[in-house]
């Protein structure tokens, strides 16, 4: 699903009173707010959907699979998503 598909879905849910352009602005505003929150290191919790957060990964030593040479992987921050119990159970029901 692309951002354009999400805009279409939001437009269908909201109804005929809102234009596609307005839905795109709403979605873009949400995504911008989420990005800013994650940049600040804040967790974003959406009840019934899940939590977006930033985790810090430690630096480590890895191996280049081609040469076998040891390579240092630096510490870094990565975004993570943890689905809510409600979302997980909904997906489970649909998959079965």
C-alpha positions as CSV (number, residue, x, y, z in Angstrom):
1,X,0.0,0.0,0.0
2,X,1.4,3.4,-1.0
3,X,0.8,6.9,0.4
4,X,-1.6,7.5,-2.4
5,X,-3.6,4.3,-1.5
6,X,-3.7,5.5,2.1
7,X,-5.1,8.9,0.9
8,X,-7.8,7.0,-1.0
9,X,-8.7,4.9,2.1
10,X,-8.9,8.0,4.3
11,X,-11.1,9.7,1.7
12,X,-13.5,6.8,1.7
13,X,-13.7,6.6,5.5
14,X,-14.2,10.3,6.0
15,X,-16.9,10.6,3.3
16,X,-17.8,13.0,0.5
17,X,-17.3,16.2,2.5
18,X,-13.5,16.1,2.2
19,X,-11.4,16.4,-0.9
20,X,-8.5,14.2,-1.9
21,X,-6.2,17.2,-1.5
22,X,-7.4,17.7,2.1
23,X,-6.9,14.0,2.9
24,X,-3.4,14.2,1.5
25,X,-2.6,17.2,3.7
26,X,-4.0,15.3,6.8
27,X,-1.9,12.3,6.1
28,X,1.2,14.4,5.4
29,X,0.7,16.3,8.6
30,X,0.4,13.0,10.6
31,X,3.5,11.6,9.0
32,X,5.5,14.8,9.6
33,X,4.4,14.9,13.3
34,X,5.4,11.2,13.7
35,X,8.9,11.9,12.1
36,X,9.5,14.8,14.3
37,X,8.5,12.8,17.4
38,X,10.8,9.9,16.4
39,X,13.7,12.4,15.7
40,X,13.3,13.7,19.3
41,X,13.4,10.1,20.6
42,X,9.8,10.1,21.6
43,X,7.6,7.0,21.3
44,X,4.3,7.4,19.4
45,X,1.5,5.2,20.8
46,X,-1.6,4.8,18.8
47,X,-4.2,2.8,20.8
48,X,-5.5,-0.3,18.9
49,X,-2.7,0.0,16.3
50,X,0.7,-0.1,17.9
51,X,3.8,1.9,19.1
52,X,6.5,3.5,16.9
53,X,9.8,4.1,18.8
54,X,13.5,4.5,18.3
55,X,15.9,1.9,19.8
56,X,19.6,2.2,20.1
57,X,21.6,-0.6,18.8
58,X,25.1,-1.2,20.2
59,X,28.1,-1.3,18.1
60,X,29.5,-4.7,17.3
61,X,32.0,-6.7,15.3
62,X,30.7,-8.5,12.2
63,X,32.3,-10.4,9.4
64,X,32.3,-9.6,5.7
65,X,30.8,-12.7,4.2
66,X,32.8,-12.5,1.0
67,X,36.3,-12.0,2.6
68,X,35.8,-13.2,6.1
69,X,37.4,-10.0,7.3
70,X,36.2,-8.5,10.7
71,X,34.3,-5.3,10.3
72,X,33.2,-2.9,13.0
73,X,29.5,-2.0,12.8
74,X,28.9,1.3,14.7
75,X,26.2,2.0,17.2
76,X,23.1,3.5,15.7
77,X,19.4,4.4,16.3
78,X,16.8,2.4,14.4
79,X,13.0,2.9,14.2
80,X,10.9,0.0,15.5
81,X,7.2,-0.8,15.4
82,X,5.4,-2.9,18.0
83,X,1.8,-3.8,17.0
84,X,-0.9,-3.8,19.6
85,X,-2.6,-6.9,20.9
86,X,-5.7,-5.8,19.1
87,X,-4.0,-5.4,15.7
88,X,-2.2,-8.8,16.1
89,X,-5.4,-10.6,16.9
90,X,-7.2,-8.9,13.9
91,X,-4.4,-10.0,11.5
92,X,-4.4,-13.5,12.9
93,X,-8.1,-13.9,12.3
94,X,-7.7,-12.6,8.7
95,X,-4.8,-14.9,7.9
96,X,-6.5,-18.1,9.1
